[in-house]
Amino acid sequence: MNLQINLGQLAKAVKGRLVKGEPETKFNSFVTDTRKLAPGDFFWALKGASYDAHDFLARTLPLRVSGWLVREDAVKDSRALPPAVIAVKDTLRALQDLAAWHRLRFELPLTAITGSNGKSSTKEMLRSIFSTRGKTCSNAGNLNNQFGLPLSLLELSPEHRFGVFELGASRRGDIKEIGEAARPTCGIITNIGPSHLEYFGDIETIFETKTELAGCLAPGGILVYNYDDRYLSRLNGRDFRKLTFGRSPGAGLRILDGENLRMEYGGTVLEMNLPQAGGHNYYNAAAAAGAALASGLDFAAVRLGLENYTPPPMRLQEIKIGGAEVVLDAYNANPQSMASALKEMTARRKPLYLMLGDMKELGKYSAHYHTDLGAALAHMGAEKVFLAGPEMKAAAGAYCRAGGSSMEYGETLEDWLPEARSLISAGKGSFLIKASRSMKFERIIEGLVPPK
C-alpha cells in the first residue's frame, strides 16, 4: 500500500474529522493489527465480531505511532493522543469509503467476481490472462469480505493495468456493500448454489445477494454470468450489458464438447490445454475468458493465460504420492462443489477411495444435503468411503440404507486417519479428499508429499 496522499485528503475521503495534526502531513499506509505495529506506523482501529481494536489504543502510544483513525467516542475518552488523529462515525465504513475513493483514482479494466462456487479459481484464471498484457492487482487468499476487499483495493497503484477481485458474502447486502467500493467495469457471477445457507436461509436469498453485483457496475459496465444456471438464467431479460457463458446454444460464449477445452465466441473457436481439466473448471475458464474479452483482450491472451494458469492450493489440487493420484479439495465444501468433485472422480483410475468431511454452514438444511450425499455415495463404485464429522453422520446412515458396503465413519478425522494414510502410502488408485475448511482435511497427506 502506497497511497501518496495527505491527512487532509484522508479525512475528506473517509468523511471524518481531523482532530489533531496538520492537513498537509503525508500519509501513505496504515496498520490494523496492534501486534504488527512498528514505530511511525499509522493505526486504523477496526471492530470485528470478537474484538474491538479501540480497546488496545493505549498500547500503541509507547510504540510512537504516527497517528490513529478511530471512532469519535475514542477521542473523547482518551487523555493521550498520538501526533495525528482522525475521528469517524464507523471505522469499517471509513475503510470502505477510502477504498472506493482510491479505486476511482484509476481508469483501468477491473473485474469483480462472485458466486457460490469457483470464485477463487476463476479469479486466478483471469489474473493469469490479464497478466499476459500487464501488471494485475488482485486480492490474496480470502481477503474478499467487508474488511479484506477494501484492503485489497488499496493495493492499486499507477503501475497496474488491470484489477480482478473476488467478492465473498454471507448475508444479504454484502455484495452491494463491497461491490460499490470496487466499482467494477466487469462483473462475473459463476453460479448459484446452496452455500452458507446457515446465514442466507435459502437459495433465493443467495441469488438476490449475488446478483447485487449487477447494480455495482461502473457506467457502461458488463455482467458476465452462467447461462446454464437455472437461477442466473432469470437475468436474461434484464436490461443491462451482459455476456453469458455455458454449454447451451443460447450462451454468448459457448463451451464445446471435446477432449480439450474448446470455446466458441463470435464465430471463432478457441481450443487449449487447461492445466486443471474437468467440467466445472471449463465453466470457470469460460467465465474468465468472457471477462477478458469484455475487457478488450483477444483470444491469444486468453489462450496464453489459461494454459499458464496455476490452480490455487487445496482446490481440486492434483498431487502424486508414489503411485497414488490424490485430489485435495479441502478448502471448502458445499453440496454443489461436492457433487462436481465426485463427478470428476468417476473417470479416475481405480480403485477409487473417497475421504469426505462435513459440509459446513448449511444450517437447517444440513441433514437433508448430507443424507442425499450418503445415498449417492453408495452407488459411486468406490473401493471404500471414509466419512468424518458430526454432520456426516447423516451421510453415513444414508449410505448404509442405500446398500453401500464399504464405509468407515468417525466423529473426527483421527478415527480413521491411520488407515487412510496407509492406503495412500500403498500407492494404488485415486483418492478424493474433500471437506469444509474447518475440518482441515489436508492433515491426511501431511508428511506424505515428497519434497520438491
N, C-alpha and C positions, 0 to 999 in steps of 0.2 A: 504494500500500500504506500503510495506516494502522491498525496492529494494536491500538494503545492498550492494551498490557499492560506488565508489568514483567519484569525479568530473572529473578526467581524463577518467575514463571508460564512464561516461555520455557523455562527449564531443565527444569521439570516436564513441559511439553508434548513436548519432544524427548527425554525420558528421559536427560538429560545431567547434568553436574555443574558447578555454579558455582564455578570455580576462583578467580576474582578479581572483585571488585565487590560492590555492595550489592543484595540481592534486590529492594528497592523502587525501584531506578532504572528510570525509564520506558524503554520500548522500543516503537518504532513501525514501523521498517522496517530493511532491510539491503541491502547491495550484494554481488554475487557476482563482479564483474569489477574487478580492480585498476585497470584503465585508466579506470574511471568513478568512482573513489573521490574524495570531497571531505572536507575536514576535518570531523570529527564523525560521519562515517558509521560504521556497524557493518558489519564484513566477515564474510561467510559463505564459508568456504573449501570449494569443491567439487572433486571429482576427476572428470575426464572421460576419454574414450577416449584422448586425445592430450595431456592436460595434467593437472597437479595443482597447484591454487592454493596448496597448503601450501608449495610451493617459492618462493612470492613473498611470504610473510608479512613478511619483514624490510623489504620495500619499502613496506609500509603504515604502518610506525611513524613515518617522517618526515612523513606526511600527517596525523598526530594523529587517527587513527581512534578512535572511542569504545569499540570492542571487537571481539572475534573470536568466532566459533563454529568450532571446529576439532576434529580428531581428538585423542584422548588422547596419542598419541605426539608430536604437535606441541608440546604444552605441556611435555613432558619435555625436548625438545631445544632449546627456546627460552630464552635468557637474559633477554631483554627482553620485557615483555608490555604491552599497552595497558591502559587503566583497567578494562576488564571482559573476562572470558574465560569461555566455556562450552565444556566438553570433552565429546565424544560418541564412540561407537564408530565411527559411519559418518555423515558429514555429509549425504549424499544421503538416507539413511534418515531422518535427523533432519528434513530439509526436508519429506519426505512426512508425517512424524508431525505436524509443526506445521500443515501444510495440512489434515490430517484433523481435528485438534483445532479449528482455526479454522472449518472448514466446519460443525462441529456447534454452533457459536455461533449459527447462523441457521436458523430454521424457514421454509423457502421452497421452492417447487417448483424442483427442479434436475434438468436432463436431461443425461445423458452419451451421446455418440454415437460409435459405432464402425462398422466395415465396410470392405470392400475398396475401394469407390468411393463418391463422393458425400458424404463426411463433412462437408467444409467448406461445400459448397452447402447441405446440409440444416441445418447449424448456423446459417448466415446466414439461411436462411428462417425457422427457429424463433425466432431472435433478433429478426427483424423482427416476427413475430407477438407474441411476449412484450412487445416494446417498445410495442405499442399500448395495453398495460394497465399498464405501469410500467417503471422503470429495470431494465435487464437486464445482468448480468455475464457475460462470455464470454471465451474465450481468443483472443488476437490472433495472426494469422499462423500459424506452425507450432509454437506453444507447446503441443504436445499430447503430449509424451513424459514420461519419468521426471523430467526437470528442469522442463520448461515447464508441465506441468499443475499441479504444486504451486504454482508461482509465480503462475499464473492464479487458482487458488482463493484465494490470499492477497489478491487484489484485492476479494473480497467485503466489503461494508460494510453497515451498517444501512439505507442508502438503497435497496439493491437489493431488488426484489420477486421477481425470477426469476434463475435461472442456467442457462446452456447451454454445455457444454464438449465439445470434440472430443477423443477418445482415440485416439492412434496406437499402433501396435505393430509390432515386427519380430522378436519371438521369443515363444515360449510363456511365459505368466506375466506379460507386460507389462500386459495389460488388468486382470488381477486386482490387480497392484501399485498402479496409479494409480486404478483404479476404486474400490478400497476407501477411498482418500483422498477421492474425490468423493462417495461415498455417495449416489448419485442416487435421487430419488424416481421417476424415469422413465428408462429406458434405450432407446436406439434402435440396432438393427443394420440397416444399409442393405442389405447383400448380402454374399455370399461369392464371391471370385474369385481368380484367380492373380496376386496382388500380393506383392512381397517374397519370392518363392519361394527366392531365394538364401539367405535366412535361415531361413524356415519349413521348407523342404524339400518340403512337399506341401500340397495344398489341404485335406486332412483336418486337418492341424495348424492351418491358418488358421481353419477352422471352430471347432475346440476353443478356440483363443485368443480369437477374437471373442466367443464365447458365454460366456466367463468373466464377461462383464458381468452376466449373469443372477444370479450369486452375489454381486454387489456392491451390489445394490439395497437401499435402506433398507427397514425393515419396512413392509409394505403397498405397496411399490413395484411398478411395472408395466413390462413389457418390450414395446416396440413393434418389430415386425420384419416383413420382407418375406415375405409368404405365398407368393409365386410363386417364390422362390428355392429351388432343389432341395435345397440343404443346410439352409437355415433351416426348411424345412417339417418337418424332423425334430423341431423344438421343439413342434409342435402338441400332442403327447401329454404334454408335461411339465407338472408340477403347480406352476405359478406364475401370477400375474396377467399377462394378455397382451392386446394389441390388435394385430391383424395388418392389413396393408395390401397391396393388389395389384389385379390385374385379374381374378383368379379369383373365381368366385361365392362361394367359401367365405371370402374375406377379410372381416374386420370392417369395414374402411374400404375401399370398392371404387372403383377408378379406372374411370370410364365412358368409352365412346367418344364423340367429339365434336370439333368444331373447336377449342373452348377446353377448358381443364381442367375436368372435371366429376368430382365425388366424391360417393358416397352413403354415409351413415352413420346408422344407426338410423332408416331410413325417410326421411331428409331428403337432398335433393340440393343440392349447392353447386356453382355454376359461376362461373368467374372468368377473367380475363385474366392469365396468368403472364408477367412481363416476359421471361423466357427460356424459350421453349417447347421441346418435344421430349419424347419418351417417357421418357428417363432422368430428366429433370427433373420429370416428372409423378410418378415414384416418389419423388424427393427431397421434393417438395411434400406428397405423401401421408404420408410419414414424419413431416414437421414438423407437419402438421395433426393426425395421430394423437397425437403427443406433447402438442400444445397442448390437444386435447380431454381427454386423460387427465389433464392438469394443471389442469383446471377451467375452461378458456376456452371460448367459444362460437364458432359459425360466423362471426359478424360479425367477431370478432377475427382469425380465420383468413383470411377474405377480405381484410380491410384489410391485414394483414401481408404476405400473399403478393403482393398486387397492388402493394405498395410496396417489395418486396424488391429490393435491389441486388446483382446477381451479383458474386462475388469476381473480381478480375482474373486473366486468363490461364486461366480455367476456362470453356471454350466461350464466351469473350468475343467478342461481335459488334462489329466495327469497320468503318465505312465509310471507304474510302480512294479518293476520286474515285468512279468507277463500280464499283469492286471491292467485293465483300462478303467480308470476311475473318473467319474464325472462328479465334481464337487460343486454343489449348488446350495451352499449353506448361508448365503447372505440374507435370503428372505424366502418365505413360502406362503402362498395362499392357494385356494382351490384352482384358480386359473393357471398359475405358474406350475403347480404340481401336476396338473393334467398335461401341460405342454412337455414337461420334463419326462414324464412317464411315456408319452407318445414317442419321444425321441429315442428312448431306450429300447423300444421294441425291435429296432433294426440292429442293435448292438450284438457283438459276439456273445455266444452262450458259453457257459451258464451265466445267467443273469441274477444278480443279487441287489436287493433294494433295502437301503438303510434310511429310514424316514423318521422325522421328528415332528412335533406339534406345529400346526399352522396357527399362529397366534393372532390375537385381535379380531376374532370372528364373533365375539360376544354371544348372543343368544342363538346364533346360527352354527356355533362350533360343533355341537354333537351331530347336527344334520350333515354338514360337509365332511366330517371325519367318518361318519357312517358310510356315506356314499363312496368315499375313498377306499375304505376297507373292503367293501363289496367288489369294487373294480379290481383291487389288487389280487383277489382270489382267482381272477381269470387272466392274469398277466403272463403266466407261464414262467414265473421266477423260480429259480432253484431254492431260494429262501428269502423271506421277507423279515426284516428286523424293524420293530416299531418301538419308539420311546417317547415318554412324556404323558402327563395326565390326560391331555386332550386325545391322544392317540389310543386311549383305552377303548373308546367307541369304535375306532377303526379296527382294532384287534378283534372285538366281538363280532363285528360285521363280517370280517374276513372268515372267521370260523363258521358262521351261519351260512355263508355263501359257498362253503365247501372247500375252502383253502386248506392245504395240507402241510405246509411247512412255514411256520411263523414263530418268531420269538418276540415277546413283548416285555418291556421293562418300564417301571415308573421313571427311571432315569437311564441315560445312555450307558452308565457304568454297569448296568445289569447284564449287558451282552457285549460290551466293548472288547474284552479279550478275544472272544470268538470272531468278531467282525475283523479285527486286526489280523488274526491268524489266517482268515480266508483271503484277505487282500495280499498278505505276505506270500501265500502259496502261489499267487500269480496266475490264477486261472479265471478267465471270464471277465464280465463287465460289472461295474458297481456304480449305482447311483446313491449319492449321499446328499440328502435334501432335508432342510428344516428351516424354521424361522431363526433369525439371528440370535435370539436369546438362548437357543438350545446349544449353540457353539459346537456344531457337529464337525467342524474342521478338526476337532480333537481326535477324530477317528484315525486320521492319517498322520498325526504328529509323530515325527521321527521315522516315518516310513518312506518319505520322499527323499531320494538321493540328492546330495548337494550338486549344484550346477558347476 
